[in-house]
Amino acid sequence: MMTQQGFQEDAHRQDIRLEEQIRRQEDRNWKGLAIGFGLSGAILALLALTFMLTY
């Protein structure tokens, strides 16, 4: 009985640890996506400005 309880507690701790790792990875993915969109928007704005100034 005690062995089974120990296994369940260890499994629960491992589950919490894995969920936290997944959450961190998702946060990094969203940050990378936001940075990518921001940089592409800045590049497009510079291209538009260059076009407007040379036209």
PQR file with spaces between the fields and no chain letter, atoms N, CA, C, O and H, PARSE charges and radii, in Angstrom:
ATOM       1  N    MET     1       0.829   -1.200    0.000 -0.4000 1.5000
ATOM       2  CA   MET     1       0.000    0.000    0.000 -0.0000 2.0000
ATOM       3  C    MET     1       0.868    1.256    0.000  0.5500 1.7000
ATOM       4  O    MET     1       0.610    2.192   -0.757 -0.5500 1.4000
ATOM       5  N    MET     2       1.900    1.277    0.849 -0.4000 1.5000
ATOM       6  CA   MET     2       2.773    2.451    0.920 -0.0000 2.0000
ATOM       7  C    MET     2       3.557    2.618   -0.385  0.5500 1.7000
ATOM       8  O    MET     2       3.793    3.740   -0.834 -0.5500 1.4000
ATOM       9  H    MET     2       2.110    0.517    1.464  0.4000 1.0000
ATOM      10  N    THR     3       3.956    1.496   -0.989 -0.4000 1.5000
ATOM      11  CA   THR     3       4.705    1.549   -2.238 -0.0000 2.0000
ATOM      12  C    THR     3       3.848    2.148   -3.339  0.5500 1.7000
ATOM      13  O    THR     3       4.319    2.977   -4.117 -0.5500 1.4000
ATOM      14  H    THR     3       3.765    0.585   -0.625  0.4000 1.0000
ATOM      15  N    GLN     4       2.594    1.731   -3.406 -0.4000 1.5000
ATOM      16  CA   GLN     4       1.677    2.250   -4.413 -0.0000 2.0000
ATOM      17  C    GLN     4       1.463    3.745   -4.212  0.5500 1.7000
ATOM      18  O    GLN     4       1.435    4.502   -5.182 -0.5500 1.4000
ATOM      19  H    GLN     4       2.211    1.058   -2.774  0.4000 1.0000
ATOM      20  N    GLN     5       1.313    4.174   -2.976 -0.4000 1.5000
ATOM      21  CA   GLN     5       1.125    5.597   -2.688 -0.0000 2.0000
ATOM      22  C    GLN     5       2.369    6.388   -3.096  0.5500 1.7000
ATOM      23  O    GLN     5       2.255    7.494   -3.625 -0.5500 1.4000
ATOM      24  H    GLN     5       1.336    3.559   -2.188  0.4000 1.0000
ATOM      25  N    GLY     6       3.545    5.831   -2.854 -0.4000 1.5000
ATOM      26  CA   GLY     6       4.792    6.488   -3.254 -0.0000 2.0000
ATOM      27  C    GLY     6       4.883    6.636   -4.765  0.5500 1.7000
ATOM      28  O    GLY     6       5.299    7.682   -5.266 -0.5500 1.4000
ATOM      29  H    GLY     6       3.638    4.933   -2.425  0.4000 1.0000
ATOM      30  N    PHE     7       4.500    5.601   -5.488 -0.4000 1.5000
ATOM      31  CA   PHE     7       4.497    5.679   -6.947 -0.0000 2.0000
ATOM      32  C    PHE     7       3.518    6.735   -7.438  0.5500 1.7000
ATOM      33  O    PHE     7       3.826    7.479   -8.369 -0.5500 1.4000
ATOM      34  H    PHE     7       4.162    4.752   -5.081  0.4000 1.0000
ATOM      35  N    GLN     8       2.350    6.809   -6.828 -0.4000 1.5000
ATOM      36  CA   GLN     8       1.353    7.794   -7.243 -0.0000 2.0000
ATOM      37  C    GLN     8       1.829    9.213   -6.973  0.5500 1.7000
ATOM      38  O    GLN     8       1.627   10.105   -7.798 -0.5500 1.4000
ATOM      39  H    GLN     8       2.100    6.205   -6.071  0.4000 1.0000
ATOM      40  N    GLU     9       2.458    9.426   -5.828 -0.4000 1.5000
ATOM      41  CA   GLU     9       2.972   10.760   -5.514 -0.0000 2.0000
ATOM      42  C    GLU     9       4.081   11.155   -6.475  0.5500 1.7000
ATOM      43  O    GLU     9       4.132   12.298   -6.929 -0.5500 1.4000
ATOM      44  H    GLU     9       2.622    8.702   -5.158  0.4000 1.0000
ATOM      45  N    ASP    10       4.968   10.220   -6.789 -0.4000 1.5000
ATOM      46  CA   ASP    10       6.053   10.502   -7.730 -0.0000 2.0000
ATOM      47  C    ASP    10       5.492   10.796   -9.124  0.5500 1.7000
ATOM      48  O    ASP    10       5.962   11.704   -9.810 -0.5500 1.4000
ATOM      49  H    ASP    10       4.926    9.291   -6.421  0.4000 1.0000
ATOM      50  N    ALA    11       4.492   10.027   -9.534 -0.4000 1.5000
ATOM      51  CA   ALA    11       3.868   10.253  -10.838 -0.0000 2.0000
ATOM      52  C    ALA    11       3.195   11.629  -10.881  0.5500 1.7000
ATOM      53  O    ALA    11       3.243   12.319  -11.900 -0.5500 1.4000
ATOM      54  H    ALA    11       4.110    9.289   -8.978  0.4000 1.0000
ATOM      55  N    HIS    12       2.577   12.016   -9.782 -0.4000 1.5000
ATOM      56  CA   HIS    12       1.924   13.328   -9.719 -0.0000 2.0000
ATOM      57  C    HIS    12       2.963   14.449   -9.826  0.5500 1.7000
ATOM      58  O    HIS    12       2.748   15.421  -10.551 -0.5500 1.4000
ATOM      59  H    HIS    12       2.537   11.456   -8.954  0.4000 1.0000
ATOM      60  N    ARG    13       4.071   14.324   -9.119 -0.4000 1.5000
ATOM      61  CA   ARG    13       5.139   15.337   -9.208 -0.0000 2.0000
ATOM      62  C    ARG    13       5.709   15.408  -10.620  0.5500 1.7000
ATOM      63  O    ARG    13       5.969   16.494  -11.137 -0.5500 1.4000
ATOM      64  H    ARG    13       4.245   13.535   -8.530  0.4000 1.0000
ATOM      65  N    GLN    14       5.902   14.255  -11.238 -0.4000 1.5000
ATOM      66  CA   GLN    14       6.421   14.219  -12.611 -0.0000 2.0000
ATOM      67  C    GLN    14       5.432   14.871  -13.573  0.5500 1.7000
ATOM      68  O    GLN    14       5.837   15.582  -14.493 -0.5500 1.4000
ATOM      69  H    GLN    14       5.691   13.372  -10.819  0.4000 1.0000
ATOM      70  N    ASP    15       4.154   14.635  -13.367 -0.4000 1.5000
ATOM      71  CA   ASP    15       3.117   15.235  -14.207 -0.0000 2.0000
ATOM      72  C    ASP    15       3.138   16.758  -14.096  0.5500 1.7000
ATOM      73  O    ASP    15       3.033   17.461  -15.102 -0.5500 1.4000
ATOM      74  H    ASP    15       3.825   14.058  -12.620  0.4000 1.0000
ATOM      75  N    ILE    16       3.271   17.257  -12.886 -0.4000 1.5000
ATOM      76  CA   ILE    16       3.338   18.713  -12.673 -0.0000 2.0000
ATOM      77  C    ILE    16       4.574   19.278  -13.369  0.5500 1.7000
ATOM      78  O    ILE    16       4.496   20.327  -14.008 -0.5500 1.4000
ATOM      79  H    ILE    16       3.356   16.687  -12.069  0.4000 1.0000
ATOM      80  N    ARG    17       5.706   18.598  -13.252 -0.4000 1.5000
ATOM      81  CA   ARG    17       6.947   19.056  -13.878 -0.0000 2.0000
ATOM      82  C    ARG    17       6.816   19.089  -15.403  0.5500 1.7000
ATOM      83  O    ARG    17       7.255   20.048  -16.038 -0.5500 1.4000
ATOM      84  H    ARG    17       5.769   17.746  -12.733  0.4000 1.0000
ATOM      85  N    LEU    18       6.220   18.060  -15.990 -0.4000 1.5000
ATOM      86  CA   LEU    18       6.047   18.009  -17.438 -0.0000 2.0000
ATOM      87  C    LEU    18       5.090   19.093  -17.928  0.5500 1.7000
ATOM      88  O    LEU    18       5.326   19.701  -18.972 -0.5500 1.4000
ATOM      89  H    LEU    18       5.864   17.281  -15.474  0.4000 1.0000
ATOM      90  N    GLU    19       4.016   19.336  -17.183 -0.4000 1.5000
ATOM      91  CA   GLU    19       3.073   20.397  -17.564 -0.0000 2.0000
ATOM      92  C    GLU    19       3.756   21.760  -17.549  0.5500 1.7000
ATOM      93  O    GLU    19       3.486   22.595  -18.413 -0.5500 1.4000
ATOM      94  H    GLU    19       3.825   18.842  -16.335  0.4000 1.0000
ATOM      95  N    GLU    20       4.632   21.992  -16.586 -0.4000 1.5000
ATOM      96  CA   GLU    20       5.359   23.262  -16.517 -0.0000 2.0000
ATOM      97  C    GLU    20       6.319   23.401  -17.697  0.5500 1.7000
ATOM      98  O    GLU    20       6.448   24.489  -18.258 -0.5500 1.4000
ATOM      99  H    GLU    20       4.851   21.314  -15.884  0.4000 1.0000
ATOM     100  N    GLN    21       6.985   22.332  -18.075 -0.4000 1.5000
ATOM     101  CA   GLN    21       7.877   22.380  -19.231 -0.0000 2.0000
ATOM     102  C    GLN    21       7.098   22.683  -20.511  0.5500 1.7000
ATOM     103  O    GLN    21       7.551   23.470  -21.342 -0.5500 1.4000
ATOM     104  H    GLN    21       6.880   21.448  -17.619  0.4000 1.0000
ATOM     105  N    ILE    22       5.944   22.070  -20.668 -0.4000 1.5000
ATOM     106  CA   ILE    22       5.106   22.314  -21.840 -0.0000 2.0000
ATOM     107  C    ILE    22       4.655   23.769  -21.863  0.5500 1.7000
ATOM     108  O    ILE    22       4.666   24.405  -22.917 -0.5500 1.4000
ATOM     109  H    ILE    22       5.577   21.430  -19.993  0.4000 1.0000
ATOM     110  N    ARG    23       4.261   24.299  -20.714 -0.4000 1.5000
ATOM     111  CA   ARG    23       3.810   25.695  -20.626 -0.0000 2.0000
ATOM     112  C    ARG    23       4.934   26.653  -21.017  0.5500 1.7000
ATOM     113  O    ARG    23       4.701   27.626  -21.734 -0.5500 1.4000
ATOM     114  H    ARG    23       4.252   23.783  -19.858  0.4000 1.0000
ATOM     115  N    ARG    24       6.160   26.378  -20.544 -0.4000 1.5000
ATOM     116  CA   ARG    24       7.311   27.234  -20.890 -0.0000 2.0000
ATOM     117  C    ARG    24       7.596   27.187  -22.385  0.5500 1.7000
ATOM     118  O    ARG    24       7.874   28.215  -23.002 -0.5500 1.4000
ATOM     119  H    ARG    24       6.349   25.588  -19.961  0.4000 1.0000
ATOM     120  N    GLN    25       7.527   25.991  -22.965 -0.4000 1.5000
ATOM     121  CA   GLN    25       7.785   25.847  -24.401 -0.0000 2.0000
ATOM     122  C    GLN    25       6.740   26.605  -25.212  0.5500 1.7000
ATOM     123  O    GLN    25       7.080   27.257  -26.199 -0.5500 1.4000
ATOM     124  H    GLN    25       7.302   25.156  -22.464  0.4000 1.0000
ATOM     125  N    GLU    26       5.473   26.527  -24.807 -0.4000 1.5000
ATOM     126  CA   GLU    26       4.426   27.262  -25.506 -0.0000 2.0000
ATOM     127  C    GLU    26       4.643   28.765  -25.397  0.5500 1.7000
ATOM     128  O    GLU    26       4.412   29.495  -26.360 -0.5500 1.4000
ATOM     129  H    GLU    26       5.197   25.997  -24.005  0.4000 1.0000
ATOM     130  N    ASP    27       5.085   29.235  -24.233 -0.4000 1.5000
ATOM     131  CA   ASP    27       5.378   30.663  -24.064 -0.0000 2.0000
ATOM     132  C    ASP    27       6.488   31.099  -25.008  0.5500 1.7000
ATOM     133  O    ASP    27       6.399   32.159  -25.628 -0.5500 1.4000
ATOM     134  H    ASP    27       5.273   28.642  -23.450  0.4000 1.0000
ATOM     135  N    ARG    28       7.544   30.279  -25.119 -0.4000 1.5000
ATOM     136  CA   ARG    28       8.643   30.621  -26.029 -0.0000 2.0000
ATOM     137  C    ARG    28       8.159   30.644  -27.473  0.5500 1.7000
ATOM     138  O    ARG    28       8.556   31.514  -28.248 -0.5500 1.4000
ATOM     139  H    ARG    28       7.616   29.418  -24.616  0.4000 1.0000
ATOM     140  N    ASN    29       7.307   29.696  -27.838 -0.4000 1.5000
ATOM     141  CA   ASN    29       6.795   29.652  -29.209 -0.0000 2.0000
ATOM     142  C    ASN    29       5.986   30.903  -29.526  0.5500 1.7000
ATOM     143  O    ASN    29       6.137   31.477  -30.605 -0.5500 1.4000
ATOM     144  H    ASN    29       6.985   28.988  -27.208  0.4000 1.0000
ATOM     145  N    TRP    30       5.124   31.336  -28.599 -0.4000 1.5000
ATOM     146  CA   TRP    30       4.317   32.529  -28.839 -0.0000 2.0000
ATOM     147  C    TRP    30       5.177   33.777  -28.906  0.5500 1.7000
ATOM     148  O    TRP    30       4.911   34.669  -29.712 -0.5500 1.4000
ATOM     149  H    TRP    30       5.001   30.870  -27.723  0.4000 1.0000
ATOM     150  N    LYS    31       6.208   33.855  -28.067 -0.4000 1.5000
ATOM     151  CA   LYS    31       7.109   35.014  -28.106 -0.0000 2.0000
ATOM     152  C    LYS    31       7.841   35.074  -29.433  0.5500 1.7000
ATOM     153  O    LYS    31       7.977   36.147  -30.022 -0.5500 1.4000
ATOM     154  H    LYS    31       6.425   33.131  -27.412  0.4000 1.0000
ATOM     155  N    GLY    32       8.310   33.937  -29.906 -0.4000 1.5000
ATOM     156  CA   GLY    32       8.994   33.888  -31.199 -0.0000 2.0000
ATOM     157  C    GLY    32       8.080   34.294  -32.335  0.5500 1.7000
ATOM     158  O    GLY    32       8.492   35.007  -33.250 -0.5500 1.4000
ATOM     159  H    GLY    32       8.199   33.065  -29.427  0.4000 1.0000
ATOM     160  N    LEU    33       6.851   33.843  -32.278 -0.4000 1.5000
ATOM     161  CA   LEU    33       5.880   34.206  -33.309 -0.0000 2.0000
ATOM     162  C    LEU    33       5.594   35.703  -33.290  0.5500 1.7000
ATOM     163  O    LEU    33       5.517   36.335  -34.343 -0.5500 1.4000
ATOM     164  H    LEU    33       6.516   33.263  -31.535  0.4000 1.0000
ATOM     165  N    ALA    34       5.436   36.269  -32.105 -0.4000 1.5000
ATOM     166  CA   ALA    34       5.178   37.705  -31.987 -0.0000 2.0000
ATOM     167  C    ALA    34       6.363   38.525  -32.500  0.5500 1.7000
ATOM     168  O    ALA    34       6.177   39.539  -33.174 -0.5500 1.4000
ATOM     169  H    ALA    34       5.499   35.755  -31.249  0.4000 1.0000
ATOM     170  N    ILE    35       7.571   38.086  -32.182 -0.4000 1.5000
ATOM     171  CA   ILE    35       8.761   38.798  -32.665 -0.0000 2.0000
ATOM     172  C    ILE    35       8.831   38.714  -34.190  0.5500 1.7000
ATOM     173  O    ILE    35       9.165   39.696  -34.855 -0.5500 1.4000
ATOM     174  H    ILE    35       7.722   37.262  -31.635  0.4000 1.0000
ATOM     175  N    GLY    36       8.522   37.561  -34.732 -0.4000 1.5000
ATOM     176  CA   GLY    36       8.534   37.394  -36.190 -0.0000 2.0000
ATOM     177  C    GLY    36       7.534   38.312  -36.877  0.5500 1.7000
ATOM     178  O    GLY    36       7.865   38.951  -37.876 -0.5500 1.4000
ATOM     179  H    GLY    36       8.251   36.764  -34.193  0.4000 1.0000
ATOM     180  N    PHE    37       6.324   38.385  -36.355 -0.4000 1.5000
ATOM     181  CA   PHE    37       5.325   39.270  -36.943 -0.0000 2.0000
ATOM     182  C    PHE    37       5.733   40.736  -36.794  0.5500 1.7000
ATOM     183  O    PHE    37       5.528   41.539  -37.705 -0.5500 1.4000
ATOM     184  H    PHE    37       6.056   37.866  -35.543  0.4000 1.0000
ATOM     185  N    GLY    38       6.304   41.075  -35.655 -0.4000 1.5000
ATOM     186  CA   GLY    38       6.737   42.456  -35.441 -0.0000 2.0000
ATOM     187  C    GLY    38       7.836   42.856  -36.405  0.5500 1.7000
ATOM     188  O    GLY    38       7.799   43.946  -36.976 -0.5500 1.4000
ATOM     189  H    GLY    38       6.470   40.422  -34.915  0.4000 1.0000
ATOM     190  N    LEU    39       8.811   41.984  -36.588 -0.4000 1.5000
ATOM     191  CA   LEU    39       9.901   42.290  -37.516 -0.0000 2.0000
ATOM     192  C    LEU    39       9.414   42.367  -38.956  0.5500 1.7000
ATOM     193  O    LEU    39       9.845   43.242  -39.708 -0.5500 1.4000
ATOM     194  H    LEU    39       8.841   41.099  -36.124  0.4000 1.0000
ATOM     195  N    SER    40       8.533   41.473  -39.345 -0.4000 1.5000
ATOM     196  CA   SER    40       8.024   41.527  -40.716 -0.0000 2.0000
ATOM     197  C    SER    40       7.195   42.790  -40.932  0.5500 1.7000
ATOM     198  O    SER    40       7.226   43.371  -42.017 -0.5500 1.4000
ATOM     199  H    SER    40       8.183   40.762  -38.734  0.4000 1.0000
ATOM     200  N    GLY    41       6.462   43.217  -39.919 -0.4000 1.5000
ATOM     201  CA   GLY    41       5.708   44.465  -40.029 -0.0000 2.0000
ATOM     202  C    GLY    41       6.624   45.661  -40.159  0.5500 1.7000
ATOM     203  O    GLY    41       6.348   46.578  -40.933 -0.5500 1.4000
ATOM     204  H    GLY    41       6.437   42.745  -39.038  0.4000 1.0000
ATOM     205  N    ALA    42       7.717   45.662  -39.406 -0.4000 1.5000
ATOM     206  CA   ALA    42       8.675   46.774  -39.497 -0.0000 2.0000
ATOM     207  C    ALA    42       9.330   46.805  -40.871  0.5500 1.7000
ATOM     208  O    ALA    42       9.515   47.881  -41.440 -0.5500 1.4000
ATOM     209  H    ALA    42       7.941   44.918  -38.777  0.4000 1.0000
ATOM     210  N    ILE    43       9.680   45.656  -41.406 -0.4000 1.5000
ATOM     211  CA   ILE    43      10.292   45.607  -42.737 -0.0000 2.0000
ATOM     212  C    ILE    43       9.311   46.098  -43.795  0.5500 1.7000
ATOM     213  O    ILE    43       9.684   46.867  -44.681 -0.5500 1.4000
ATOM     214  H    ILE    43       9.530   44.782  -40.944  0.4000 1.0000
ATOM     215  N    LEU    44       8.072   45.660  -43.707 -0.4000 1.5000
ATOM     216  CA   LEU    44       7.068   46.126  -44.670 -0.0000 2.0000
ATOM     217  C    LEU    44       6.844   47.622  -44.558  0.5500 1.7000
ATOM     218  O    LEU    44       6.665   48.294  -45.575 -0.5500 1.4000
ATOM     219  H    LEU    44       7.769   45.035  -42.988  0.4000 1.0000
ATOM     220  N    ALA    45       6.850   48.159  -43.348 -0.4000 1.5000
ATOM     221  CA   ALA    45       6.688   49.604  -43.158 -0.0000 2.0000
ATOM     222  C    ALA    45       7.857   50.358  -43.784  0.5500 1.7000
ATOM     223  O    ALA    45       7.652   51.388  -44.426 -0.5500 1.4000
ATOM     224  H    ALA    45       6.996   47.614  -42.523  0.4000 1.0000
ATOM     225  N    LEU    46       9.082   49.859  -43.605 -0.4000 1.5000
ATOM     226  CA   LEU    46      10.242   50.503  -44.219 -0.0000 2.0000
ATOM     227  C    LEU    46      10.183   50.444  -45.746  0.5500 1.7000
ATOM     228  O    LEU    46      10.524   51.414  -46.422 -0.5500 1.4000
ATOM     229  H    LEU    46       9.248   49.023  -43.083  0.4000 1.0000
ATOM     230  N    LEU    47       9.754   49.321  -46.276 -0.4000 1.5000
ATOM     231  CA   LEU    47       9.602   49.211  -47.734 -0.0000 2.0000
ATOM     232  C    LEU    47       8.556   50.191  -48.254  0.5500 1.7000
ATOM     233  O    LEU    47       8.760   50.843  -49.278 -0.5500 1.4000
ATOM     234  H    LEU    47       9.476   48.533  -45.727  0.4000 1.0000
ATOM     235  N    ALA    48       7.440   50.291  -47.545 -0.4000 1.5000
ATOM     236  CA   ALA    48       6.393   51.223  -47.957 -0.0000 2.0000
ATOM     237  C    ALA    48       6.891   52.662  -47.884  0.5500 1.7000
ATOM     238  O    ALA    48       6.613   53.459  -48.779 -0.5500 1.4000
ATOM     239  H    ALA    48       7.274   49.762  -46.713  0.4000 1.0000
ATOM     240  N    LEU    49       7.621   52.999  -46.830 -0.4000 1.5000
ATOM     241  CA   LEU    49       8.157   54.341  -46.688 -0.0000 2.0000
ATOM     242  C    LEU    49       9.154   54.650  -47.795  0.5500 1.7000
ATOM     243  O    LEU    49       9.138   55.739  -48.369 -0.5500 1.4000
ATOM     244  H    LEU    49       7.847   52.351  -46.103  0.4000 1.0000
ATOM     245  N    THR    50      10.015   53.694  -48.091 -0.4000 1.5000
ATOM     246  CA   THR    50      10.986   53.880  -49.177 -0.0000 2.0000
ATOM     247  C    THR    50      10.280   54.093  -50.509  0.5500 1.7000
ATOM     248  O    THR    50      10.661   54.963  -51.292 -0.5500 1.4000
ATOM     249  H    THR    50      10.028   52.809  -47.625  0.4000 1.0000
ATOM     250  N    PHE    51       9.256   53.298  -50.757 -0.4000 1.5000
ATOM     251  CA   PHE    51       8.501   53.443  -52.000 -0.0000 2.0000
ATOM     252  C    PHE    51       7.825   54.804  -52.067  0.5500 1.7000
ATOM     253  O    PHE    51       7.827   55.451  -53.114 -0.5500 1.4000
ATOM     254  H    PHE    51       8.947   52.591  -50.121  0.4000 1.0000
ATOM     255  N    MET    52       7.247   55.240  -50.954 -0.4000 1.5000
ATOM     256  CA   MET    52       6.545   56.529  -50.951 -0.0000 2.0000
ATOM     257  C    MET    52       7.522   57.679  -51.164  0.5500 1.7000
ATOM     258  O    MET    52       7.193   58.650  -51.846 -0.5500 1.4000
ATOM     259  H    MET    52       7.245   54.715  -50.103  0.4000 1.0000
ATOM     260  N    LEU    53       8.702   57.583  -50.598 -0.4000 1.5000
ATOM     261  CA   LEU    53       9.670   58.668  -50.737 -0.0000 2.0000
ATOM     262  C    LEU    53      10.299   58.725  -52.115  0.5500 1.7000
ATOM     263  O    LEU    53      10.695   59.800  -52.567 -0.5500 1.4000
ATOM     264  H    LEU    53       8.969   56.795  -50.045  0.4000 1.0000
ATOM     265  N    THR    54      10.400   57.587  -52.792 -0.4000 1.5000
ATOM     266  CA   THR    54      11.007   57.577  -54.134 -0.0000 2.0000
ATOM     267  C    THR    54       9.976   57.786  -55.219  0.5500 1.7000
ATOM     268  O    THR    54      10.356   57.971  -56.375 -0.5500 1.4000
ATOM     269  H    THR    54      10.079   56.714  -52.424  0.4000 1.0000
ATOM     270  N    TYR    55       8.731   57.768  -54.920 -0.4000 1.5000
ATOM     271  CA   TYR    55       7.689   57.881  -55.941 -0.0000 2.0000
ATOM     272  C    TYR    55       7.469   59.299  -56.356  0.5500 1.7000
ATOM     273  O    TYR    55       6.624   59.569  -57.209 -0.5500 1.4000
ATOM     274  H    TYR    55       8.422   57.617  -53.981  0.4000 1.0000
